[in-house]
Amino acid sequence: MTIMSPDFRKMFHFFCQIMYLHYARTSLIIEKLPGIIKTIADHEADKGIHFHDECYGTWESYAPAFGIDVPLKSVHLFEYLYNKLLELKEDIRPLNYKVAYQRPCSSRLSPDKFPFVEKIFDLIGVEQVEREYVGENALCCGATITGQKKKGSRRFCLDLQEKNMDDMQNAGAQLCVFNCPACMQTLGKPVSRRGIMPIYMSDLCRLAIGEKTT
């Protein structure tokens, strides 16, 4: 039996469900997604700003592909951040960091939003280091298989992570920039042990306009 706190249960009324795509459970997504969309639409919002690529990709790519109606406009977080930074351009102080961006697997559902990564970096004065595993060649963080007990699967996952982090370190990255919480949870501590600071894109933008982050 799994016991959830009330707050955790409430989260599932808004959970995009696309996580199950990693486990080939498309039937579960199709079953639950219309109810999730209705719950959000009942709040009478006309626009949703999605923090995670999975949420944005669900509404803008996955739902339309299966004929599921989405009654409000979706905005990717990076597009929102870029436009907000343009409004606050006078407040931006270049950060002058060398950064590596951990592109999440879910970006495949919204490839047209990836260019905002470089646009944001240019605005806030950080340099994306030249890497082998970047853009369309990016490596998965391995979150979905890290906990597996099978030795072969776990070894493959750990090797994947080592290749990814070696690439960041060898390229001279000072920060590893995340958008996906699963990527951050999986790689955050390991990259910090290598002297690379893990940070969310949203927090990086806050630093650029002088806001403190926790």
Backbone as ProteinMPNN parsed JSONL, in Angstrom:
{"seq_chain_A": "MTIMSPDFRKMFHFFCQIMYLHYARTSLIIEKLPGIIKTIADHEADKGIHFHDECYGTWESYAPAFGIDVPLKSVHLFEYLYNKLLELKEDIRPLNYKVAYQRPCSSRLSPDKFPFVEKIFDLIGVEQVEREYVGENALCCGATITGQKKKGSRRFCLDLQEKNMDDMQNAGAQLCVFNCPACMQTLGKPVSRRGIMPIYMSDLCRLAIGEKTT", "coords_chain_A": {"N_chain_A": [[0.85, -1.204, 0.0], [0.493, 2.221, -0.821], [0.888, 5.266, 0.768], [-0.183, 8.523, 0.513], [0.489, 11.951, 1.116], [-1.96, 14.554, 1.757], [-1.367, 16.889, 0.211], [0.26, 15.846, -1.784], [-1.495, 14.151, -3.074], [-3.264, 16.01, -4.15], [-1.671, 17.16, -6.085], [-1.801, 15.382, -8.179], [-4.121, 15.981, -9.483], [-3.407, 17.8, -11.327], [-1.312, 16.784, -12.67], [0.586, 16.118, -15.54], [0.875, 13.598, -16.694], [2.592, 12.596, -18.667], [4.915, 11.423, -17.921], [4.611, 8.679, -17.914], [5.151, 7.927, -20.46], [7.788, 7.266, -20.592], [7.764, 4.723, -19.688], [6.402, 3.274, -21.511], [3.607, 3.378, -21.217], [1.326, 4.345, -22.675], [-1.431, 4.064, -22.875], [-2.374, 4.643, -20.346], [-1.83, 7.355, -20.132], [-3.517, 8.437, -22.131], [-5.951, 7.717, -21.084], [-6.136, 9.193, -18.67], [-5.471, 11.869, -19.208], [-7.502, 13.623, -20.458], [-9.203, 14.211, -18.248], [-7.46, 15.574, -16.561], [-6.897, 17.858, -18.078], [-9.449, 18.971, -18.168], [-9.835, 19.586, -15.454], [-7.952, 21.639, -15.076], [-8.869, 23.48, -16.987], [-11.302, 24.129, -15.875], [-10.676, 26.048, -14.056], [-10.827, 28.346, -15.401], [-8.757, 29.599, -16.734], [-6.982, 31.209, -19.405], [-4.542, 30.794, -20.386], [-1.605, 28.851, -19.992], [1.457, 28.607, -18.315], [4.116, 26.575, -18.649], [6.28, 24.886, -16.551], [7.865, 22.646, -16.979], [9.302, 20.704, -19.633], [7.908, 18.375, -20.176], [5.26, 18.862, -19.408], [4.555, 21.009, -21.11], [4.992, 19.771, -23.62], [3.075, 17.771, -23.48], [0.618, 19.118, -23.655], [0.879, 20.628, -26.007], [1.827, 18.923, -27.997], [1.472, 16.064, -27.565], [-1.258, 15.697, -26.714], [-2.822, 16.904, -28.906], [-2.016, 15.098, -30.918], [-3.405, 12.82, -30.31], [-5.983, 13.576, -30.604], [-7.064, 14.977, -28.464], [-8.668, 17.631, -27.025], [-7.371, 20.821, -26.191], [-8.174, 23.482, -24.321], [-6.885, 25.95, -23.835], [-4.234, 28.359, -24.219], [-0.84, 27.373, -24.461], [2.305, 28.089, -22.971], [5.736, 27.815, -23.171], [8.139, 27.575, -20.554], [10.719, 28.635, -21.115], [10.29, 30.382, -23.235], [8.653, 32.209, -21.965], [10.44, 33.15, -19.966], [12.434, 34.319, -21.556], [11.048, 36.421, -22.844], [10.298, 37.892, -20.593], [12.798, 38.615, -19.618], [13.603, 40.322, -21.654], [11.912, 42.453, -21.147], [12.993, 43.268, -18.763], [15.514, 44.112, -19.374], [17.275, 46.214, -18.762], [17.923, 45.695, -16.17], [19.572, 43.543, -16.152], [22.586, 41.967, -15.348], [25.498, 40.845, -16.719], [26.46, 37.471, -16.238], [28.699, 35.958, -16.764], [29.478, 33.225, -16.687], [30.627, 29.918, -17.548], [28.691, 27.504, -19.035], [26.878, 24.374, -19.024], [24.149, 22.894, -20.604], [21.692, 20.7, -19.533], [19.866, 18.964, -21.517], [16.592, 17.816, -21.412], [15.021, 14.581, -21.998], [12.378, 14.937, -22.686], [12.287, 17.153, -24.283], [12.08, 16.432, -26.886], [9.459, 16.552, -27.559], [8.977, 19.174, -27.938], [10.739, 20.547, -29.84], [11.002, 22.992, -31.129], [11.26, 24.907, -29.217], [13.752, 24.795, -28.136], [15.763, 26.587, -29.198], [15.453, 28.84, -27.563], [17.061, 28.461, -25.393], [19.741, 29.17, -26.051], [19.226, 31.824, -26.716], [18.443, 32.918, -24.256], [20.786, 32.495, -22.76], [22.536, 34.184, -24.16], [21.393, 36.668, -23.558], [21.757, 36.919, -20.785], [24.414, 36.811, -20.468], [26.052, 34.429, -20.358], [28.213, 31.727, -21.279], [27.766, 29.027, -23.376], [29.394, 26.042, -23.165], [31.473, 24.238, -25.488], [30.473, 21.114, -26.373], [30.362, 17.498, -26.733], [28.058, 16.041, -26.233], [25.421, 17.477, -26.748], [22.524, 19.495, -27.586], [20.766, 17.936, -30.198], [22.237, 15.71, -29.823], [22.268, 15.209, -27.173], [22.572, 13.544, -23.98], [20.526, 11.317, -22.101], [19.561, 11.75, -18.667], [19.323, 9.473, -17.224], [17.481, 8.934, -15.232], [15.177, 7.277, -15.136], [16.084, 4.724, -15.034], [17.989, 4.474, -13.102], [17.381, 3.473, -10.578], [16.945, 0.771, -11.014], [17.278, -2.722, -10.354], [18.538, -4.622, -11.851], [21.7, -5.599, -12.839], [22.925, -5.078, -15.337], [21.326, -3.032, -16.498], [21.563, -0.998, -14.597], [24.337, -0.548, -14.626], [24.675, 0.333, -17.247], [23.265, 2.73, -17.095], [24.743, 4.21, -15.186], [27.184, 4.405, -16.514], [26.39, 5.971, -18.668], [25.759, 8.379, -17.385], [28.284, 9.046, -16.378], [29.712, 9.509, -18.766], [28.343, 11.741, -19.676], [28.794, 13.642, -17.634], [31.584, 13.719, -17.622], [31.969, 14.902, -20.078], [30.895, 17.477, -19.674], [32.644, 18.413, -17.694], [35.185, 18.23, -18.909], [34.831, 20.113, -20.869], [34.951, 22.426, -19.492], [32.827, 23.484, -17.996], [31.24, 25.555, -15.621], [28.799, 25.749, -14.445], [25.922, 23.605, -14.36], [23.053, 23.631, -16.11], [19.656, 23.152, -15.536], [16.323, 22.139, -16.52], [14.471, 20.164, -16.179], [13.045, 18.553, -13.392], [13.565, 15.858, -12.732], [15.994, 15.365, -13.991], [17.605, 17.152, -12.557], [17.366, 16.071, -9.977], [18.608, 13.64, -10.379], [21.209, 14.169, -11.432], [22.14, 16.393, -10.097], [23.564, 16.334, -7.505], [25.764, 14.599, -8.199], [27.092, 16.174, -10.24], [27.804, 18.392, -8.757], [29.668, 17.339, -7.022], [31.761, 17.204, -8.693], [32.599, 19.734, -8.867], [30.966, 21.39, -10.337], [28.371, 23.621, -10.44], [24.983, 22.877, -9.885], [21.99, 24.188, -11.302], [18.739, 25.535, -11.752], [17.27, 26.714, -14.792], [15.463, 28.825, -14.445], [16.293, 29.902, -11.979], [18.838, 30.735, -12.656], [18.257, 32.835, -14.361], [17.061, 34.537, -12.536], [19.256, 35.212, -10.963], [20.625, 36.777, -12.773], [19.168, 39.113, -12.884], [19.533, 40.125, -10.441], [18.157, 38.957, -8.301], [17.934, 37.036, -5.315], [18.556, 33.563, -4.868], [17.484, 30.418, -3.501]], "CA_chain_A": [[0.0, 0.0, 0.0], [1.196, 3.498, -0.863], [0.161, 6.327, 1.462], [0.225, 9.835, 0.022], [0.014, 13.091, 1.888], [-3.014, 15.278, 1.032], [-0.804, 17.789, -0.79], [0.762, 15.031, -2.886], [-2.674, 13.681, -3.815], [-3.793, 17.146, -4.911], [-0.81, 17.384, -7.232], [-2.181, 14.506, -9.275], [-5.222, 16.588, -10.227], [-2.804, 18.664, -12.338], [-0.155, 16.07, -13.208], [0.4, 15.99, -16.984], [0.841, 12.162, -17.006], [3.483, 12.164, -19.752], [5.979, 10.61, -17.335], [4.384, 7.272, -18.24], [5.699, 7.663, -21.788], [9.089, 6.638, -20.372], [7.526, 3.321, -19.349], [5.54, 2.73, -22.565], [2.236, 3.258, -20.702], [0.555, 5.372, -23.391], [-2.859, 3.89, -22.604], [-2.672, 5.33, -19.091], [-1.829, 8.793, -20.438], [-4.731, 8.746, -22.901], [-7.091, 7.541, -20.182], [-6.2, 10.187, -17.597], [-5.186, 13.237, -19.63], [-8.683, 14.493, -20.618], [-9.673, 14.661, -16.945], [-6.503, 16.563, -16.064], [-7.118, 19.085, -18.85], [-10.731, 19.542, -17.722], [-9.624, 20.168, -14.126], [-7.26, 22.916, -15.237], [-9.75, 24.383, -17.733], [-12.375, 24.573, -14.973], [-10.212, 27.235, -13.328], [-11.132, 29.452, -16.325], [-7.548, 30.256, -17.237], [-6.906, 31.192, -20.868], [-3.149, 30.547, -20.747], [-0.837, 28.119, -18.998], [2.903, 28.661, -18.472], [4.551, 25.258, -18.192], [7.648, 24.859, -16.043], [8.601, 21.479, -17.439], [9.113, 20.318, -21.027], [6.91, 17.316, -20.266], [3.925, 19.469, -19.35], [4.333, 21.745, -22.361], [4.893, 18.806, -24.706], [1.805, 17.062, -23.353], [-0.49, 19.952, -24.119], [1.086, 21.16, -27.358], [2.2, 17.899, -28.96], [0.892, 14.738, -27.331], [-2.722, 15.75, -26.706], [-3.344, 17.053, -30.273], [-1.733, 13.901, -31.709], [-4.418, 11.811, -30.002], [-7.305, 14.165, -30.75], [-7.549, 15.487, -27.175], [-8.778, 19.085, -27.128], [-6.769, 21.645, -25.136], [-8.92, 24.737, -24.478], [-6.172, 27.171, -23.474], [-2.925, 28.536, -24.858], [0.297, 26.916, -23.673], [3.54, 28.839, -23.141], [6.893, 27.135, -22.586], [8.831, 28.413, -19.57], [11.849, 29.349, -21.693], [9.744, 31.499, -24.001], [8.21, 33.192, -20.967], [11.628, 33.751, -19.35], [13.096, 35.168, -22.546], [10.261, 37.651, -23.014], [10.374, 38.667, -19.351], [14.142, 39.2, -19.569], [13.614, 41.465, -22.57], [11.25, 43.546, -20.43], [13.864, 43.689, -17.657], [16.869, 44.126, -19.936], [18.111, 47.204, -18.081], [18.304, 45.161, -14.857], [20.434, 42.371, -16.325], [24.036, 42.1, -15.194], [26.085, 39.625, -17.28], [26.943, 36.563, -15.201], [30.05, 35.533, -17.174], [29.766, 31.833, -16.362], [30.628, 28.916, -18.609], [27.604, 26.618, -18.613], [26.417, 23.239, -19.817], [22.709, 22.714, -20.446], [21.238, 19.316, -19.564], [18.605, 18.927, -22.268], [15.819, 16.643, -21.011], [14.456, 13.741, -23.063], [11.055, 15.443, -23.052], [12.408, 18.216, -25.278], [11.73, 15.908, -28.215], [8.065, 16.908, -27.816], [8.901, 20.616, -28.218], [12.061, 20.932, -30.343], [11.018, 24.374, -31.596], [11.54, 25.794, -28.079], [15.156, 24.66, -27.735], [16.559, 27.789, -29.491], [15.367, 29.832, -26.496], [18.172, 28.239, -24.464], [20.86, 30.023, -26.478], [18.786, 33.222, -26.637], [18.504, 33.319, -22.85], [22.202, 32.56, -22.382], [23.101, 35.41, -24.74], [20.858, 37.832, -22.849], [22.243, 37.043, -19.413], [25.867, 36.856, -20.489], [26.777, 33.198, -20.036], [28.724, 31.054, -22.47], [27.537, 27.59, -23.416], [30.654, 25.411, -23.561], [31.389, 23.319, -26.624], [30.429, 19.746, -25.868], [29.963, 16.453, -27.67], [26.691, 15.606, -25.951], [24.62, 18.691, -26.629], [21.498, 19.609, -28.622], [20.148, 16.674, -30.602], [23.129, 14.635, -29.402], [22.269, 15.217, -25.707], [22.374, 12.26, -23.316], [19.528, 11.2, -21.038], [20.137, 11.768, -17.323], [19.26, 8.114, -16.693], [16.643, 8.884, -14.028], [14.174, 6.213, -15.142], [16.679, 3.395, -14.847], [19.003, 4.503, -12.046], [16.972, 2.641, -9.45], [16.714, -0.615, -11.371], [18.135, -3.669, -9.65], [19.294, -5.427, -12.799], [23.051, -5.076, -12.902], [23.218, -4.549, -16.658], [20.624, -1.765, -16.686], [22.147, 0.011, -13.712], [25.676, -0.245, -15.107], [24.507, 1.152, -18.446], [22.831, 4.056, -16.654], [25.856, 4.899, -14.539], [28.16, 4.721, -17.564], [25.809, 7.087, -19.421], [25.917, 9.575, -16.569], [29.702, 9.378, -16.326], [30.068, 10.1, -20.061], [27.729, 13.069, -19.729], [29.482, 14.542, -16.712], [32.95, 13.89, -18.126], [31.87, 15.845, -21.19], [30.723, 18.81, -19.085], [33.859, 18.788, -16.969], [36.277, 18.417, -19.87], [34.558, 21.317, -21.639], [35.185, 23.583, -18.633], [31.583, 24.06, -17.487], [31.191, 25.935, -14.213], [27.425, 25.478, -14.019], [25.077, 22.716, -15.157], [21.736, 24.259, -16.093], [18.585, 22.178, -15.67], [14.92, 22.521, -16.513], [13.718, 18.992, -15.732], [13.306, 18.182, -11.992], [14.151, 14.512, -12.658], [17.416, 15.524, -14.334], [18.248, 17.81, -11.42], [17.417, 15.123, -8.868], [19.532, 12.565, -10.724], [22.574, 14.613, -11.71], [22.521, 17.573, -9.317], [24.639, 16.05, -6.551], [26.98, 14.12, -8.87], [27.87, 17.232, -10.905], [28.364, 19.281, -7.726], [30.873, 16.688, -6.508], [32.822, 17.46, -9.672], [32.899, 21.162, -8.856], [30.066, 22.084, -11.252], [27.183, 23.975, -9.666], [23.703, 22.628, -10.548], [21.051, 25.292, -11.133], [17.618, 25.596, -12.691], [17.293, 27.854, -15.71], [14.705, 29.928, -13.845], [17.135, 30.53, -10.951], [19.929, 31.416, -13.349], [17.692, 34.112, -14.826], [16.867, 35.384, -11.355], [20.572, 35.746, -10.591], [21.024, 37.788, -13.759], [18.473, 40.382, -12.606], [19.86, 40.539, -9.085], [17.358, 38.309, -7.288], [18.597, 35.974, -4.576], [17.926, 32.259, -4.979], [17.747, 29.554, -2.34]], "C_chain_A": [[0.876, 1.24, 0.0], [0.339, 4.566, -0.189], [0.707, 7.664, 1.001], [-0.292, 10.913, 0.957], [-1.073, 13.791, 1.097], [-2.475, 16.18, -0.062], [-0.319, 17.009, -2.012], [-0.402, 14.52, -3.729], [-3.242, 14.802, -4.684], [-2.977, 17.393, -6.17], [-1.274, 16.573, -8.433], [-3.418, 14.997, -10.018], [-4.697, 17.46, -11.365], [-1.618, 17.997, -13.049], [-0.362, 15.733, -14.683], [0.384, 14.551, -17.48], [1.912, 11.68, -17.994], [4.694, 11.388, -19.226], [5.852, 9.141, -17.754], [4.838, 6.917, -19.648], [7.053, 6.969, -21.674], [8.955, 5.136, -20.11], [6.598, 2.635, -20.349], [4.11, 2.487, -22.083], [1.345, 4.316, -21.355], [-0.939, 5.27, -23.1], [-3.266, 4.62, -21.332], [-2.724, 6.842, -19.306], [-3.147, 9.182, -21.117], [-5.975, 8.647, -22.027], [-7.248, 8.712, -19.227], [-6.106, 11.635, -18.069], [-6.429, 14.112, -19.829], [-9.222, 15.029, -19.301], [-8.773, 15.723, -16.347], [-6.734, 17.905, -16.762], [-8.41, 19.761, -18.413], [-10.576, 20.213, -16.365], [-8.97, 21.542, -14.225], [-8.151, 23.934, -15.952], [-10.873, 24.915, -16.852], [-11.974, 25.767, -14.126], [-10.343, 28.505, -14.179], [-9.894, 30.255, -16.718], [-7.565, 30.207, -18.763], [-5.483, 30.923, -21.348], [-2.464, 29.784, -19.626], [0.646, 28.233, -19.308], [3.47, 27.397, -17.848], [6.015, 25.267, -17.791], [8.479, 23.787, -16.735], [8.292, 21.176, -18.905], [8.04, 19.247, -21.175], [5.502, 17.899, -20.272], [3.613, 20.2, -20.656], [4.138, 20.778, -23.521], [3.594, 18.028, -24.674], [0.678, 17.848, -23.992], [-0.352, 20.344, -25.587], [1.364, 20.092, -28.409], [1.421, 16.602, -28.767], [-0.629, 14.753, -27.413], [-3.298, 15.935, -28.118], [-3.133, 15.806, -31.132], [-2.774, 12.813, -31.491], [-5.828, 12.389, -30.005], [-7.915, 14.665, -29.455], [-7.521, 17.013, -27.218], [-8.144, 19.773, -25.927], [-7.343, 23.049, -25.27], [-8.203, 26.002, -24.027], [-4.785, 27.173, -24.104], [-1.819, 28.08, -23.908], [1.541, 27.737, -23.998], [4.664, 28.071, -22.449], [7.614, 28.095, -21.646], [9.941, 29.23, -20.201], [11.392, 30.538, -22.536], [9.294, 32.611, -23.056], [9.412, 33.913, -20.348], [12.324, 34.717, -20.305], [12.352, 36.501, -22.71], [10.302, 38.525, -21.76], [11.749, 39.327, -19.211], [14.267, 40.398, -20.515], [12.975, 42.684, -21.908], [12.169, 44.137, -19.358], [15.31, 43.868, -18.1], [17.791, 45.099, -19.222], [18.604, 46.706, -16.724], [19.308, 44.017, -14.95], [21.908, 42.753, -16.147], [24.664, 40.792, -15.683], [26.735, 38.758, -16.199], [28.338, 36.011, -15.49], [30.438, 34.137, -16.67], [29.883, 31.011, -17.648], [29.675, 27.808, -18.184], [27.412, 25.456, -19.578], [24.929, 23.095, -19.562], [22.364, 21.236, -20.561], [19.863, 19.271, -20.232], [17.817, 17.675, -21.907], [15.26, 15.878, -22.206], [13.143, 14.316, -23.583], [11.103, 16.582, -24.058], [12.07, 17.737, -26.686], [10.282, 16.219, -28.57], [7.908, 18.394, -28.121], [10.23, 21.125, -28.748], [12.15, 22.386, -30.779], [11.317, 25.36, -30.466], [13.002, 25.747, -27.634], [15.993, 25.896, -28.071], [16.493, 28.867, -28.412], [16.489, 29.66, -25.467], [19.322, 29.182, -24.805], [20.478, 31.499, -26.397], [18.866, 33.743, -25.207], [19.957, 33.46, -22.4], [22.861, 33.831, -22.921], [22.659, 36.649, -23.965], [21.501, 38.027, -21.484], [23.763, 36.923, -19.324], [26.551, 35.622, -19.953], [27.155, 32.504, -21.344], [28.453, 29.556, -22.38], [28.793, 26.913, -23.968], [30.427, 24.445, -24.726], [31.524, 21.887, -26.124], [30.102, 18.771, -26.994], [28.49, 16.108, -27.496], [25.793, 16.811, -25.675], [23.608, 18.725, -27.761], [20.853, 18.269, -28.925], [20.986, 15.469, -30.194], [23.186, 14.511, -27.87], [21.995, 13.823, -25.148], [21.302, 12.361, -22.245], [20.227, 11.214, -19.682], [20.131, 10.382, -16.692], [18.352, 7.947, -15.497], [15.719, 7.677, -13.997], [14.765, 4.833, -14.917], [17.725, 3.354, -13.748], [18.658, 3.521, -10.928], [16.744, 1.179, -9.78], [17.737, -1.529, -10.709], [18.966, -4.529, -10.595], [20.67, -4.796, -13.003], [23.371, -4.442, -14.25], [22.596, -3.192, -16.889], [21.249, -0.667, -15.846], [23.536, 0.419, -14.187], [25.623, 0.645, -16.34], [24.164, 2.583, -18.064], [23.989, 4.847, -16.065], [26.938, 5.278, -15.543], [27.701, 5.921, -18.389], [26.014, 8.404, -18.678], [27.38, 10.017, -16.502], [30.162, 10.037, -17.626], [29.562, 11.537, -20.146], [28.497, 14.057, -18.857], [30.942, 14.756, -17.105], [32.976, 14.945, -19.221], [31.738, 17.279, -20.685], [32.024, 19.301, -18.466], [35.012, 19.078, -17.926], [36.105, 19.685, -20.7], [34.728, 22.587, -20.805], [33.94, 24.241, -18.086], [31.7, 24.372, -15.994], [29.818, 25.653, -13.61], [26.806, 24.427, -14.935], [23.651, 23.223, -15.006], [20.662, 23.218, -16.412], [17.238, 22.861, -15.884], [14.083, 21.399, -15.921], [14.049, 18.655, -14.274], [13.936, 16.808, -11.853], [15.635, 14.553, -12.998], [18.181, 16.135, -13.169], [18.409, 16.84, -10.257], [18.475, 14.045, -9.114], [20.98, 13.035, -10.794], [23.058, 15.774, -10.837], [23.689, 17.337, -8.371], [25.895, 15.519, -7.233], [27.785, 15.222, -9.573], [28.491, 18.177, -9.882], [29.626, 18.679, -7.117], [32.056, 16.855, -7.455], [33.174, 18.945, -9.756], [32.059, 21.976, -9.816], [28.772, 22.371, -10.503], [25.908, 23.669, -10.45], [22.732, 23.776, -10.28], [19.94, 25.191, -12.17], [17.76, 26.835, -13.581], [16.585, 29.059, -15.104], [15.533, 30.651, -12.782], [18.322, 31.264, -11.564], [19.465, 32.787, -13.842], [17.472, 35.072, -13.665], [18.185, 35.999, -10.897], [20.969, 36.903, -11.505], [20.345, 39.133, -13.52], [18.612, 40.785, -11.149], [19.004, 39.945, -7.995], [18.161, 37.217, -6.601], [17.835, 34.68, -4.785], [18.315, 31.42, -3.782], [18.108, 28.166, -2.805]], "O_chain_A": [[1.871, 1.312, 0.721], [-0.824, 4.742, -0.551], [1.909, 7.915, 1.084], [-1.381, 10.795, 1.519], [-1.122, 13.646, -0.125], [-3.05, 16.243, -1.149], [-0.473, 17.465, -3.145], [-0.307, 14.462, -4.955], [-3.653, 14.566, -5.821], [-3.521, 17.789, -7.201], [-1.157, 17.022, -9.574], [-3.733, 14.474, -11.087], [-5.452, 17.821, -12.267], [-1.001, 18.596, -13.93], [-1.372, 15.13, -15.043], [-0.08, 14.3, -18.592], [2.114, 10.474, -18.137], [5.416, 10.764, -20.004], [6.854, 8.447, -17.926], [4.904, 5.739, -19.999], [7.429, 6.182, -22.542], [9.907, 4.376, -20.288], [6.072, 1.555, -20.08], [3.472, 1.515, -22.486], [0.687, 5.091, -20.662], [-1.638, 6.284, -23.083], [-4.372, 5.154, -21.245], [-3.568, 7.526, -18.726], [-3.801, 10.144, -20.715], [-6.933, 9.399, -22.205], [-8.364, 9.178, -18.994], [-6.61, 12.535, -17.397], [-6.413, 15.266, -19.4], [-9.654, 16.18, -19.235], [-9.246, 16.66, -15.705], [-6.762, 18.954, -16.118], [-8.464, 20.985, -18.3], [-11.125, 21.292, -16.144], [-9.377, 22.487, -13.549], [-8.188, 25.106, -15.576], [-11.346, 26.033, -17.059], [-12.83, 26.429, -13.54], [-10.009, 29.6, -13.727], [-9.984, 31.45, -16.999], [-8.102, 29.266, -19.348], [-5.231, 30.834, -22.55], [-2.712, 30.041, -18.448], [1.06, 27.985, -20.44], [3.319, 27.174, -16.647], [6.886, 25.613, -18.589], [9.653, 23.998, -17.039], [7.165, 21.365, -19.362], [7.337, 19.21, -22.185], [4.652, 17.474, -21.054], [2.539, 20.029, -21.233], [3.218, 20.948, -24.321], [3.063, 17.662, -25.723], [-0.112, 17.312, -24.77], [-1.339, 20.387, -26.322], [1.155, 20.333, -29.598], [0.788, 16.105, -29.698], [-1.225, 13.922, -28.099], [-4.193, 15.181, -28.499], [-3.969, 15.488, -31.977], [-3.007, 11.982, -32.369], [-6.758, 11.777, -29.48], [-9.136, 14.771, -29.342], [-6.466, 17.612, -27.425], [-8.351, 19.363, -24.785], [-7.034, 23.745, -26.237], [-8.847, 27.036, -23.852], [-4.244, 26.13, -24.47], [-1.856, 28.363, -22.711], [1.801, 28.044, -25.161], [4.55, 27.721, -21.275], [7.689, 29.294, -21.916], [10.103, 30.404, -19.866], [12.043, 31.583, -22.544], [9.522, 33.793, -23.311], [9.407, 35.137, -20.22], [12.752, 35.8, -19.904], [12.965, 37.569, -22.712], [10.337, 39.752, -21.855], [11.854, 40.46, -18.742], [14.956, 41.37, -20.206], [13.44, 43.81, -22.087], [12.133, 45.336, -19.081], [16.226, 43.784, -17.283], [18.984, 44.827, -19.092], [19.582, 47.225, -16.186], [19.837, 43.572, -13.931], [22.394, 43.728, -16.72], [24.389, 39.734, -15.117], [27.472, 39.26, -15.351], [29.068, 35.643, -14.57], [31.581, 33.904, -16.278], [29.319, 31.36, -18.686], [29.824, 27.236, -17.105], [27.732, 25.537, -20.764], [24.491, 23.167, -18.414], [22.694, 20.59, -21.555], [18.837, 19.508, -19.594], [18.326, 16.567, -22.08], [15.051, 16.442, -23.28], [12.83, 14.199, -24.768], [10.075, 16.945, -24.63], [11.804, 18.547, -27.574], [9.905, 16.161, -29.741], [6.829, 18.832, -28.519], [10.804, 22.048, -28.169], [13.238, 22.962, -30.803], [11.598, 26.528, -30.73], [13.433, 26.579, -26.836], [16.877, 26.238, -27.285], [17.376, 29.723, -28.344], [16.829, 30.603, -24.753], [19.814, 29.907, -23.941], [21.311, 32.335, -26.048], [19.304, 34.869, -24.973], [20.314, 34.434, -21.737], [23.647, 34.474, -22.225], [23.45, 37.565, -23.742], [21.761, 39.156, -21.069], [24.329, 36.933, -18.231], [27.511, 35.72, -19.188], [26.498, 32.675, -22.371], [28.862, 28.898, -21.422], [29.205, 27.179, -25.098], [29.333, 23.914, -24.914], [32.537, 21.501, -25.54], [29.629, 19.164, -28.06], [27.765, 15.908, -28.47], [25.459, 17.116, -24.531], [23.796, 18.066, -28.783], [20.441, 17.55, -28.014], [20.502, 14.337, -30.216], [24.038, 13.804, -27.332], [21.282, 13.025, -25.756], [21.189, 13.38, -21.562], [21.359, 10.744, -19.561], [20.857, 10.138, -15.728], [18.427, 6.932, -14.805], [15.497, 7.105, -12.93], [14.038, 3.879, -14.64], [18.297, 2.296, -13.487], [19.53, 2.83, -10.4], [16.378, 0.408, -8.893], [18.898, -1.164, -10.527], [19.98, -5.099, -10.192], [20.782, -3.607, -13.303], [24.012, -3.393, -14.309], [23.249, -2.29, -17.415], [21.443, 0.454, -16.316], [23.879, 1.6, -14.155], [26.407, 1.584, -16.478], [24.701, 3.533, -18.633], [24.191, 6.013, -16.403], [27.54, 6.347, -15.439], [28.504, 6.776, -18.763], [26.396, 9.413, -19.271], [27.679, 11.209, -16.562], [30.914, 11.011, -17.597], [30.262, 12.43, -20.624], [28.811, 15.167, -19.286], [31.476, 15.853, -16.939], [33.886, 15.772, -19.285], [32.389, 18.188, -21.201], [32.449, 20.437, -18.678], [35.729, 20.065, -17.76], [37.08, 20.265, -21.176], [34.659, 23.695, -21.336], [33.965, 25.423, -17.744], [32.194, 23.56, -15.211], [29.694, 25.358, -12.421], [27.117, 24.361, -16.124], [23.106, 23.243, -13.902], [20.742, 22.504, -17.411], [17.037, 24.008, -15.485], [13.093, 21.657, -15.236], [15.223, 18.485, -13.945], [14.756, 16.595, -10.96], [16.441, 13.862, -12.374], [19.277, 15.685, -12.835], [19.463, 16.793, -9.623], [19.148, 13.594, -8.187], [21.876, 12.371, -10.274], [24.245, 16.1, -10.836], [24.689, 18.052, -8.423], [26.997, 15.944, -6.885], [29.014, 15.218, -9.517], [29.579, 18.706, -10.107], [30.545, 19.405, -6.74], [33.208, 16.669, -7.064], [33.954, 19.359, -10.615], [32.385, 23.129, -10.095], [28.143, 21.449, -9.984], [25.757, 24.149, -11.574], [22.659, 24.279, -9.159], [20.174, 24.811, -13.317], [18.302, 27.86, -13.166], [17.055, 30.188, -15.236], [15.484, 31.878, -12.69], [18.758, 32.294, -11.048], [20.196, 33.773, -13.749], [17.675, 36.279, -13.8], [18.229, 37.161, -10.494], [21.571, 37.881, -11.063], [20.876, 40.174, -13.905], [17.905, 41.673, -10.671], [19.102, 40.38, -6.847], [18.976, 36.547, -7.236], [16.607, 34.687, -4.871], [19.331, 31.665, -3.131], [18.366, 27.287, -1.984]]}, "name": "protein", "num_of_chains": 1, "seq": "MTIMSPDFRKMFHFFCQIMYLHYARTSLIIEKLPGIIKTIADHEADKGIHFHDECYGTWESYAPAFGIDVPLKSVHLFEYLYNKLLELKEDIRPLNYKVAYQRPCSSRLSPDKFPFVEKIFDLIGVEQVEREYVGENALCCGATITGQKKKGSRRFCLDLQEKNMDDMQNAGAQLCVFNCPACMQTLGKPVSRRGIMPIYMSDLCRLAIGEKTT"}
